[in-house]
Amino acid sequence: MHPNSTRVRLRPANTQRIPFWGQIFLGLMWVAYTVSLIITDAGATDMYFLHYVFLVFSLIYLGYVLVHNAPIFGTQSYLEFTPGYIVHKEGLFKAKQAFAAETISTLEIGGQQLRLRLNDGNSHALSLRQVRGLKRRRFMRDQVKDFANKHNIPLKD
């Protein structure tokens, strides 16, 4: 991690029923089966073009699995502490949540979540289960404490 970085990388939540390597294996099996059908001309009928359609969908599925689980396009999920905001990004296709320092009334760090209480009475809980590793957790807690001290926000630990 870059020493001046204020971004804490989050890992995917592993909420799928089939693990990542199982999804990759399944996609590769589909591709291998389809390619073998195309090469051997097995089932060569009027509808053989469906083999190519299935091959394209299998490759799209593999791409989807890789995009959601591997950092192909950089860090997809993160918690960032900018000078005036806390920014939370859940994943590649999810919108960023930005919380301005002047709208935060209280910060609470629980065991597995960071709770932001806003001046308008709303509360947002950011899951910290995706923060893996002792160094990364310590870095995240230090960032929260520095942010709270810098902006005079009460912090409950």
N, C-alpha and C positions, 0 to 999 in steps of 0.2 A: 504494500500500500504506500502510495506517495506520502512523504512526511507532511506536506501542506494540505493534503486532501481532507475535506470535511464530509466525504461521502462514505457511508457504511453499506457495503454490499449485502444484499439479502439473497438467500438461496430459495429456489422454488419450494413450494409448500408440500410437495409430495402428497397431493390429495387424489391422485389417480388410483383406480382400482388395480391397474396393471403397472408395475414399476417401469422405469425408463428403459432399462435394458430389455425387458420383456416386450415393450412396444417396438423397439428397434428390431429385435429378432422377428417379431410378427411381420413388420413391414418388409424386412429383407426376405423372409420366406415368401411373401406375396410376389415380390419382384422376381425371385428365382423361379417360382412356379410359372409365372406368366412368361418369362423369357424362355423357359424350357418348352412351354406350349408353342411359342412362336417359332423356335428353332426346329422342333421335331415335327411341325405341322400336325400335331395331334388335334383332332376335332376340327380339321379344315373343312368348314362348310361355308355357307353364304354369310355366316355371322362371325367369321374369324376376326373382323375388325374390333370386336369386343375385347379381344386379348390386348390390343393396343390401348383401348380405353381404360381397361383395368390396370395396365402397366402405368399409365399416366396418373391415375388416381392413387396407386400404390406409392409412386414417387412423391406426389403431393402430400400424402400421409406422412412419409418419412421426413419431408421438409418441415411439416407442421410440428412433429414431435421434437425435431432438433431445435427449431426456433423457440419452442416453449421451455426446453430443458437445458440447452447448452448456450453459453454466452457468445453466440455467433456474431451478433450485432452490438457487442459491448455489454456493459452491465445493464440488465433489464429491470431488476428489482433493487431498489436502494432507498436509504433514508439519508438525506443530505441536510446539513446545517449551513445555510448561507448567512451572510451578515444580518439580514432582516427577516428571514423566513426559515421554516422547517418544511422541507419538501419530501413527500413520500410518493414513491413510484412503485406500484404493485407488480407490474409486468410489462411486456413489450406492447401489448395491445390495450393497455389500461391507461386511463388519464392520470396525470400527476395531481396530487393534492398538495396545495401550498397553503401554509398557515403563517400569516404575518405575525411578527412578534408583538405588535401593539394590540392584536385581537386575542392573544392568549392571556388568560387570567391565572391559570395554575398548570403546572406540569407535574405528573405523578408517574414514577417508575415503579411498576410492580414486577413480579417475577417474570412474567411472560408478555407484558404489554407496557406501552407508553401511552398514558392517557393525557389528552390535551383538553382542558376546560377553557372554553372561549368566553369572552365578555358578554356575548348575547345569550348565554345560558346553555348553548350546545356543548356536547362532549364528543370527542373522537378518540377511539381506542385504536392504536396501531400495534399490530401483533409483532412481537419480537422473537417469536419461535423460529423465524427464518434467519436470525442472526446466529451463525455457527462459529464456534471457536472462542476460547477464553480471551485471546488478545482482542478480537473484534468486539466482543461484548464489553470489555473494559474500555476500549476506544469509544464505543457508542455512549456508554455512561459518562465518560469524561466530556464528550461533545455536548450531551444534554446539560450537564452541570455548568459548563462554560457558557452555553447559550442562555441558561437561566440567570446566571450571574451578570452577564453582559447587559441583559435587558431588564434586570430587576424583576424577574418572574419568580413567584414562590415555587419551590421544588419540594415535593414530598417523595421520600425514598422508601 
